[in-house]
Amino acid sequence: MSIYPEKYGFVYIWYDRKYKRYYIGCHWGHIDDGYICSSSWMKRAYKNRPTDFRRRILTTDIQSKEEMYLTEQRWLSNIRFEEVSPNTKMPRYYNINIVGFVPWHATDEGVKTVGEKISKANKGKKFGPRDPSVGQKISESKKAKFEERQQQLGYKFSDEHREKLSDGRKDKPHTEEWKLENGKHMKEQWNNGTRKRAEPKTKMTKEEQAGLSSTRLKSRWSDPEWAAKQREALSLGAKSRPPRSEESKLKASLAQLGKPKTKKAINTVEP
């Protein structure tokens, strides 16, 4: 008999007081089993500053997984699309997918249909540690195929023969005659095109490099998790930066004298 109580489902909501951001989710288990959430974005934030997060249980003691996911969907339906990433730069929720679903293993029908298909596909397969005799048979089979291949090619070296060849090459310098003959063959290969140098890499222009960097940066910013993490890091860096001294401001002002004025870049860091 298990010392743990029977599992049940519950729906919860996390609140991040630093960014005033929420996360709604569900879990099949126990309220105090240590489960945080399934969002990698929120879990990274929670790992860095767990004291900023508070959890509240919305619904508990749900007796079936299907009902648990349906209950979660009812809560998620209250979230507007413009409140989640990537539809806004400062999302109100850590949730990205607010369209819930019921997985196949949460319903009896799904277990009977999909579960039976998986069971049939795995029938006859062995899982877990392999018996040493199986590895021995595979090794013997590969050795037999290698010997068969050697016979087809018309050669077969015994272990004694291999050892003699190895010993004969050890500490044996090349003679001057061999070096001259080898050099002659190498020159012939270079002249007839058998040997070729690797084609040099084409150098990109500054415009091409800037275009490639811009494309890569846009691709990164299109990832909502990366963008949110980057904005958070930039915001923390800006807040922790010490104020500039009057001497530093004067040097910066003098450095700009005589230079054409350009439009200021838009600050992407949210206050």
C-alpha positions as CSV (number, residue, x, y, z in Angstrom):
1,M,0.0,0.0,0.0
2,S,1.4,3.4,-1.0
3,I,2.1,6.0,1.7
4,Y,1.2,8.8,-0.7
5,P,-2.4,9.9,-1.2
6,E,-4.1,9.3,-4.5
7,K,-3.2,11.8,-7.2
8,Y,-5.7,14.4,-8.4
9,G,-5.7,17.3,-10.7
10,F,-5.6,21.1,-10.0
11,V,-5.4,24.3,-11.9
12,Y,-3.0,27.1,-10.6
13,I,-1.9,30.6,-11.4
14,W,1.6,32.0,-10.8
15,Y,2.2,35.8,-10.4
16,D,5.6,37.4,-11.0
17,R,5.5,40.6,-8.9
18,K,8.6,42.1,-10.6
19,Y,7.1,42.2,-14.1
20,K,3.5,41.9,-13.1
21,R,3.1,38.8,-15.2
22,Y,1.0,35.6,-14.8
23,Y,1.1,32.0,-15.8
24,I,-1.9,29.6,-15.8
25,G,-1.4,25.9,-15.9
26,C,-2.6,22.5,-14.6
27,H,-1.0,19.5,-13.0
28,W,-1.9,15.9,-12.1
29,G,-0.3,15.1,-8.8
30,H,-0.3,16.9,-5.4
31,I,-0.3,20.5,-4.5
32,D,2.9,20.2,-2.5
33,D,4.8,17.8,-4.8
34,G,7.3,20.5,-5.9
35,Y,5.9,20.9,-9.4
36,I,6.5,24.4,-10.9
37,C,5.1,24.6,-14.4
38,S,5.8,23.4,-18.0
39,S,6.8,26.8,-19.4
40,S,10.6,26.9,-20.0
41,W,10.4,30.7,-20.1
42,M,8.8,31.0,-16.7
43,K,11.0,28.2,-15.2
44,R,14.2,30.2,-16.1
45,A,12.8,33.3,-14.5
46,Y,11.7,31.3,-11.4
47,K,15.1,29.7,-11.1
48,N,16.9,33.1,-11.1
49,R,14.5,34.8,-8.6
50,P,12.1,32.4,-6.9
51,T,11.1,34.9,-4.2
52,D,9.4,37.1,-6.8
53,F,6.8,34.4,-7.6
54,R,3.6,33.5,-5.8
55,R,1.2,30.7,-6.6
56,R,-2.5,30.5,-6.1
57,I,-4.7,27.4,-6.6
58,L,-7.7,28.1,-8.8
59,T,-9.4,24.7,-8.8
60,T,-8.4,21.5,-7.0
61,D,-9.6,17.9,-6.3
62,I,-10.3,17.2,-10.0
63,Q,-10.9,13.5,-10.3
64,S,-10.1,13.0,-14.0
65,K,-7.3,14.2,-16.3
66,E,-9.8,15.0,-19.0
67,E,-11.8,17.3,-16.7
68,M,-8.5,18.9,-15.5
69,Y,-7.5,19.9,-19.0
70,L,-11.0,21.2,-19.8
71,T,-10.9,23.3,-16.6
72,E,-7.6,24.7,-17.5
73,Q,-9.0,25.7,-20.9
74,R,-11.9,27.6,-19.3
75,W,-9.3,29.7,-17.4
76,L,-7.1,30.2,-20.5
77,S,-10.1,31.4,-22.5
78,N,-10.1,34.5,-20.3
79,I,-6.7,35.6,-21.7
80,R,-6.7,37.9,-24.8
81,F,-4.4,37.2,-27.7
82,E,-2.9,40.7,-27.4
83,E,-1.8,39.9,-23.8
84,V,0.6,37.1,-24.8
85,S,3.9,36.9,-26.8
86,P,4.6,37.4,-29.7
87,N,1.6,39.7,-30.1
88,T,3.1,42.2,-27.7
89,K,6.5,43.3,-26.6
90,M,5.6,43.2,-22.9
91,P,3.2,40.2,-22.4
92,R,1.0,40.0,-19.4
93,Y,1.3,36.2,-19.3
94,Y,4.1,33.7,-19.6
95,N,1.6,31.5,-21.5
96,I,2.3,31.4,-25.2
97,N,-0.2,28.9,-26.3
98,I,-3.6,29.8,-24.9
99,V,-5.6,27.3,-26.9
100,G,-5.9,24.3,-24.7
101,F,-6.3,20.7,-25.7
102,V,-6.9,17.3,-24.1
103,P,-4.0,14.8,-24.8
104,W,-4.8,11.3,-25.9
105,H,-3.6,9.7,-22.6
106,A,-6.1,11.8,-20.6
107,T,-9.2,10.0,-21.9
108,D,-10.3,6.4,-21.8
109,E,-11.0,6.4,-25.5
110,G,-7.6,7.7,-26.3
111,V,-5.9,5.1,-24.2
112,K,-7.8,2.3,-25.9
113,T,-7.1,3.5,-29.5
114,V,-3.7,5.2,-29.4
115,G,-2.4,3.1,-26.5
116,E,-3.3,-0.1,-28.2
117,K,-1.5,1.0,-31.4
118,I,1.7,1.7,-29.4
119,S,1.4,-1.6,-27.6
120,K,1.1,-3.5,-30.8
121,A,4.0,-1.6,-32.3
122,N,6.2,-2.5,-29.3
123,K,5.1,-6.1,-29.1
124,G,8.1,-8.5,-29.5
125,K,10.6,-5.8,-28.9
126,K,13.0,-6.1,-26.0
127,F,13.7,-3.1,-23.8
128,G,16.2,-2.6,-21.0
129,P,19.8,-3.9,-20.6
130,R,20.9,-6.3,-23.3
131,D,22.2,-9.7,-22.6
132,P,26.1,-10.0,-23.1
133,S,25.5,-13.0,-25.4
134,V,23.7,-10.7,-27.9
135,G,26.7,-8.4,-28.2
136,Q,29.0,-11.4,-28.6
137,K,26.9,-12.7,-31.5
138,I,26.9,-9.3,-33.2
139,S,30.7,-9.2,-32.9
140,E,31.1,-12.6,-34.3
141,S,28.8,-11.8,-37.2
142,K,30.8,-8.7,-38.1
143,K,34.1,-10.6,-38.0
144,A,32.7,-13.3,-40.3
145,K,31.5,-10.7,-42.8
146,F,34.9,-9.0,-42.7
147,E,36.7,-12.2,-43.4
148,E,34.2,-13.0,-46.3
149,R,34.9,-9.6,-47.8
150,Q,38.7,-10.2,-47.6
151,Q,38.3,-13.5,-49.5
152,Q,36.3,-11.7,-52.2
153,L,39.0,-9.1,-52.6
154,G,41.7,-11.8,-52.7
155,Y,43.6,-11.0,-49.6
156,K,43.7,-12.1,-46.0
157,F,46.2,-11.1,-43.4
158,S,46.8,-13.2,-40.4
159,D,47.4,-11.7,-37.0
160,E,51.0,-12.7,-37.3
161,H,51.3,-11.0,-40.7
162,R,49.7,-7.8,-39.4
163,E,52.1,-7.7,-36.4
164,K,55.2,-8.1,-38.7
165,L,54.0,-5.3,-40.9
166,S,53.5,-3.1,-37.9
167,D,56.9,-3.9,-36.5
168,G,58.5,-3.4,-39.9
169,R,57.3,0.2,-40.1
170,K,58.3,1.2,-36.6
171,D,61.3,3.6,-36.3
172,K,62.1,3.1,-40.0
173,P,63.1,6.4,-41.6
174,H,62.5,7.0,-45.3
175,T,65.5,6.7,-47.6
176,E,66.7,9.5,-49.8
177,E,65.8,7.4,-52.9
178,W,62.3,7.0,-51.6
179,K,61.9,10.7,-50.9
180,L,63.0,11.6,-54.4
181,E,60.7,9.0,-56.0
182,N,57.8,10.2,-53.8
183,G,58.4,13.8,-54.7
184,K,58.4,13.0,-58.4
185,H,55.0,11.3,-58.1
186,M,53.6,14.2,-56.0
187,K,54.7,16.7,-58.7
188,E,53.0,14.7,-61.4
189,Q,49.8,14.6,-59.4
190,W,49.8,18.4,-59.0
191,N,50.6,18.9,-62.7
192,N,47.9,16.6,-64.0
193,G,45.2,17.9,-61.6
194,T,44.9,14.8,-59.4
195,R,45.8,16.9,-56.4
196,K,44.1,20.3,-56.0
197,R,44.3,23.0,-53.3
198,A,41.1,23.8,-51.5
199,E,39.2,26.7,-53.1
200,P,39.7,29.9,-51.0
201,K,36.6,31.2,-49.2
202,T,35.0,34.1,-50.8
203,K,35.1,37.3,-48.7
204,M,31.9,39.1,-48.1
205,T,31.6,42.8,-48.5
206,K,30.7,45.0,-45.5
207,E,27.2,45.4,-46.9
208,E,26.8,41.6,-47.2
209,Q,28.1,41.1,-43.6
210,A,25.7,43.8,-42.3
211,G,22.8,42.1,-44.2
212,L,23.6,38.7,-42.8
213,S,23.9,40.0,-39.3
214,S,20.6,41.9,-39.6
215,T,18.9,38.7,-40.8
216,R,20.3,36.6,-38.0
217,L,19.3,39.2,-35.4
218,K,15.8,39.5,-36.7
219,S,15.5,35.7,-36.6
220,R,16.5,35.8,-32.9
221,W,14.1,38.6,-32.0
222,S,11.3,36.7,-33.6
223,D,11.7,34.1,-30.9
224,P,9.4,35.3,-28.1
225,E,11.3,33.5,-25.3
226,W,14.7,34.8,-26.5
227,A,13.3,38.3,-27.0
228,A,11.7,38.5,-23.5
229,K,14.9,37.2,-21.9
230,Q,17.0,39.7,-23.8
231,R,14.7,42.6,-22.9
232,E,14.9,41.5,-19.2
233,A,18.7,41.4,-19.3
234,L,18.9,44.8,-21.0
235,S,16.5,46.4,-18.5
236,L,18.5,45.0,-15.6
237,G,21.8,46.2,-17.1
238,A,20.4,49.7,-17.6
239,K,19.1,49.9,-14.1
240,S,22.4,48.6,-12.5
241,R,24.6,50.8,-14.5
242,P,26.2,53.6,-12.4
243,P,25.5,57.2,-13.4
244,R,28.1,58.9,-15.6
245,S,30.4,61.4,-14.1
246,E,30.6,65.0,-15.3
247,E,34.1,64.3,-16.7
248,S,32.8,61.4,-18.8
249,K,29.9,63.5,-20.1
250,L,32.4,66.2,-21.2
251,K,34.7,63.7,-23.0
252,A,31.7,62.3,-24.9
253,S,30.5,65.8,-25.8
254,L,34.0,66.8,-27.1
255,A,34.2,63.6,-29.1
256,Q,31.0,64.4,-31.0
257,L,32.2,67.9,-32.0
258,G,32.4,68.3,-35.8
259,K,30.5,65.1,-36.5
260,P,27.2,65.2,-38.5
261,K,24.2,64.7,-36.3
262,T,22.2,61.5,-36.8
263,K,18.8,60.5,-35.7
264,K,18.7,58.8,-32.3
265,A,18.0,55.1,-32.3
266,I,14.7,54.1,-30.8
267,N,15.2,52.5,-27.4
268,T,13.8,49.0,-27.4
269,V,14.1,48.5,-23.7
270,E,10.8,48.9,-21.9
271,P,10.8,51.1,-18.8
